[in-house]
Amino acid sequence: MSALSDQVVSIATLVYLLAMISHAVEYALGNSRVKVTAPPSRELVGAAVGGGAGSANAAGAGSLTGTVGADGVAGTGGGTVTPAERTAKRAALAGWIAVALTGVGAALHLVGLVTRGIAAERMPWGNMYEFVLTVSFIGVAAWLVVLWKVPSLRRLGLFLTLVMVLLVATAELVLYTPIVPLVPALNSYWFVVHVSTVVFASGLFLLGSVPAATYLMRAGYERGKRSFPYTLAKKLPAAASLERLTFVLHAFAFPLFTFAVIAGAIWAEAAWGRPWGWDPKETWSFISWVIYAGYLHARATPSVKRNVAAWLAILGFLTVLMNLFGVNIFFEGLHSYGGL
């Protein structure tokens, strides 16, 4: 079962890569602009006289100029499709193929997690490899829900799938750890309560960092900036939509993260005899909490620019990454369960 999990996760990584490529194709093709130009009217010069000639001319003109279809494209009879329209349709097709591939990748991702848990006979959150796989799955699953609710955000998928490929590939190539039993300190029902909420909140913070970063690029582009990286945001949704999505995701994740920190303190009291000891992971969790609280406060304060709030959201996720990678790699403490 463990080997099956490894194989399925590898396939999921490749599927995410294909989804990213499909999104990139949509992004490359998606700048077509369909322009509808009314054709010049034509008149029939007939030999008829009086009102009959006028009627004949009107009828002839109507038959020669054709009609304008419901899609706004002028043509003869059933209408013609311009090259710009064909390009736009191909871009949309590539985008929906990317969404389908993302869904397939998420399903495989879930299968990899479930089979890993079955093989380990526990929840698959015992080391960095399993934690990163779970957080990234929560992120992509939440993205699919967002996309189902707001399909117009589809082009944001290019950046989300890029993050997914980087995270899952890093988990496989750098963080992989064979299945081992949990250390004794983790054998508690608080393992499920505390870690599940941390995982869920971290997955939403992961997803929220994507519109936060793209908002900064898009807002700059809308203000007239045309240098790199602002040009990458040319085909993204409006900055206001990206900023609103950033806020919704963080407003949902922050209470979960707060509960996770409190649950961790209760568990620490039961396991180590003290609720808080400024262990490196506890310290960085507190730093993350303060920064995300600062983001929500800045977002709710009219005098604070949206750019400042977005930077706080990004900084918050950087501290989450530091807590996940940096603390486990560079520090020693009671939470050193990275498995490296």
N, C-alpha and C positions, 0 to 999 in steps of 0.2 A: 504493500500500500504506500509505503514511503517513496519507493521508486516511481510509482504511478503519479504521486503528487509532484515530484520533481519534473517529470516529463510534461505533465499538464501545464505547470507554471512556465516551462520553457516555451511551449506552444503558445500560451497566452501572451508572452512577451513578443513573439513574432507577429501575432495577430494585432497587438497594439501598434507595432511598428508599421504594419500594412495600413491600419486606420490612420496613423499619422501621415503616411504618404498620400493616402486618398484625400485627407484634409488639405494637404499641401497642393494637390492638383486643383482642388476647388478654389483654394486661395489664389493660385496662379491664373486660373481662368476667369475668376469672378469679377474682374474689373471691366468687363464688356459693358457697354452702354447701348441700349436699344433705342434708336431714334426713329420715330415714325414721321415721315414726311409725306404730306398729301400730294398725290400726283396731279400734274396740271390737267384741267378739264379739257375735254375735246368736244368739238361740235361737228355735227353733220351738216354739210351744205347740200340741201336738197332742192328739187325743182318745185316742191309744193308751195302753195301760196296761202296767205291768210293764217287762220288759227291752226289749220292742219299741219302747216309747216312747222309751227312752233311746237306742236305736240310731237311731231316726228323727231324734231331736233332734241327735245327733252328725253324722249324714249331712247334715242340713239346714244345720247351722252350717257344716260344711265347704264346702258348695256356695255359701253366701251370702257368706262372708267372703273367698272367693277364696284365692289362693296368693301367696306371696312369691317372686319370681323370683330367679334366680341373681345378678342385679345388686343385690339388696337393696332393690328398690323394690316396695312393696306395691301391689296393684291387683287388678282382677277379670280372670279369664281370663288373657290374655297380659300383663297389667300396664299401668299408665299411666305416662306420662312427665310429671314435674312441670316447672313453668317453670324452676326452679333447674337441673334436669338439662339442659334444652334450652340454657340459657345456658352451662353448663359445656361442652357438646358444641360449641357455636359457638365458644367460646374456644379449645378444643383444635384445631378445624378452622382457625381463623385462625392459630394457632401453627404448624401444619404447612404451611400455605400460605406463611407467612413463611420457613420453612426451605427450602421448594422455591424460592422466589424468591431466597433467598440463594445457593442452589446455581446457579441460572441466572445470577445476577449474577457469581458467581465464574468460571463458564465463559466469559462474555463478557469479563470482566476478563483472563483468561488469553489469550483470542484477541487482545485489544488489545495485550498485551505481546508476543506472538509476532509479530504483524504489524509492530509497531514495530521489533522486532529484525531482521526480514527486510528492512524498508525501510532500516534503518541499516547492515545487513550486519555487525552486531556484537551482543554482548549488550546488552540495553536498560537499562544502568546508568550511562550517561555523564553524567547531570546530575540535578539535584534532582527534576525532573518524573518522569523514568524511575525514579529511586530510590524516590520515594514510592509510585508505582504498584506497584512490585515488593514493597516492604515491606508495603503494605496487602493485596496479594494473598496473601502468605505468611500474614498474620494471619487472613484469612477462610478460607483453605484449612485452616489448623490448627484453626480453630473448627469447621469441618464435621467434621473427624476427631474432635475432642473430643465433639461432639454425637452422632456415630455410636456412640461408646463409652459415653457417659452421656446418654441422651435426657432425663433428668430436669432437666438444666441448661438446657433450651430457653428459658426466659424470660430468661436472661441475654442472649439474642440481641438484645433491644431495645437494650441499651447497646452491643453490638458493632456492630450495623448503624448506629447513630448515629455511632460513631467512623468507620466506613467511609465514610459519606456525607460527613462533614466532611473527611476526608483526601483522598478522590478528587476531591471538588468543589474543594478548595483547589488540588490539583495541576492540575486543568484550568483554573481561572479565574485563578490567581495564578502558578503555577510553569511553565506550559506554555512549551516551547522547541522550535522547529523542529529537525529532525534535522540534526546537524552531525557531521563526523568527530571521533574521539577526539583529544584533545591528545596530542602525542608521548609524554609521560611515562606515559600510560596504555596505550600499545601494548606490552603484555607479558602473558605467560601468568599472571603474578601478579594481573593484573586480574580474571581469572575466579576464582582461588583466594581472594584476599583479599576481594573485594567480594561474592562469593556467600555466604561465611560471615557477613559483616557483615549482609547483607540477611536471611539466614535467621534469625540471632539477633535482629535488630531486629524482625522480624515476630512472633517468639515473645514478645519483651518487650512489644510492642504488645498482643498478646492477653492476656498475663499481667497487664497493668495494669488490665484491665477487671474481672476477679474480685477483684483487690486493692482497687479502689475500692468495688465493690459489697459486698465483705466488711465494710468499715468501716461502711457504712450498715446492713447486715443485722445485724451484731453489736450496733450501737447499738439497733436496733429490738428485738432479742431481750432486751436489758437494760431495756426499758421506755420508751425514748425515743420520743416521738411527734411531735416537731417536724420541720420540713424540714431536711435531706433524708432523714431516717431513714424517713419514711413511704413514700418511693419504694421501699423494700426490703421492703414488706409481703408482696409476692407472689413474692419471690425464693427460690431454694433456701436451705437452712439455711446459716448462717455457716460451719460446719465444712466443708461441701462446697466452698464458695467459697474458703476458705483453703487447702484441700488442693490444689485446682486451681491456685491461684496458685503454690504451692511446686513442683508437678510441672513446670509450664511454665518456671519460672525455673531449676530444677535441670537441665533439658534444654538451655536456651538459654545458660547461663553458660559451659560448656566450649567451645561453638561461638564465643562472643564472645571468649574467651581466646585460642583458636587464631587468630581473625581479627586480634587485636592483634599477636600474634607474627608472623603472616604479613605484616602491614603493615610491621613493623620490618625483616624480611628484605628485603622489596621496596624499602623506603627505602634500605637499605644498597646495594642494586644500582643504584638510580636516582639517588640524591643523595649517595652516599658516606658516609652515616651512618645508623645504625638508628633514632636518636631525637633529635629536635631541639627538643622542646617547641613545635612548631607548634600553632596553636590547635586544630586537629582532633585532633592527638595528645594534647594536654592534656585535652581534654574526653572523649576515649576513656578515658584513664586515670582521670578522675573517675568516669565511668560504671562502669568495672571495679571501682573501690574500693567504690562504693556497693552494687553488686550482690553483691560478696563480703561486704560487711557484712550485707546482707539474709540471705544463706544462713547466715552465722554466727549472726545473731540468731534465725533460724528453728530452728537446731539447738540453741540454748541454752534449756533449760527455764525459766530465771529471767527471760527476756525475754518480755514480753507480745506476743501475736500482733498486737495493734494497732500496736505499734512496728515490727515486721517488715513489716507491710503498708504503712506509711508509707514505709519505706525502698524498697520495691518501686516505689511511685509516684514517689518522688523520683528513683530510678534512671531511670525512663522519661522524666521531665522533662529529665534531662541528655542522654538520647538525642535528644530533640526539639531541645534546644539545640545539640547537635552537628550535627544535620541542617539546621535552619533558621537558628539564630542565628549559627553560625560562618560559614556560607556567605553570609549577608546582611550581617553587621556586621563581620566580620574579614577580613583579607587574609593569605594564607599559601600554602604550597606545595600545599595541598589545595583551593584555591579553584576547584572545577570545577562550581559550582552551575548555571551556564548562565543566570543572571539578567542 
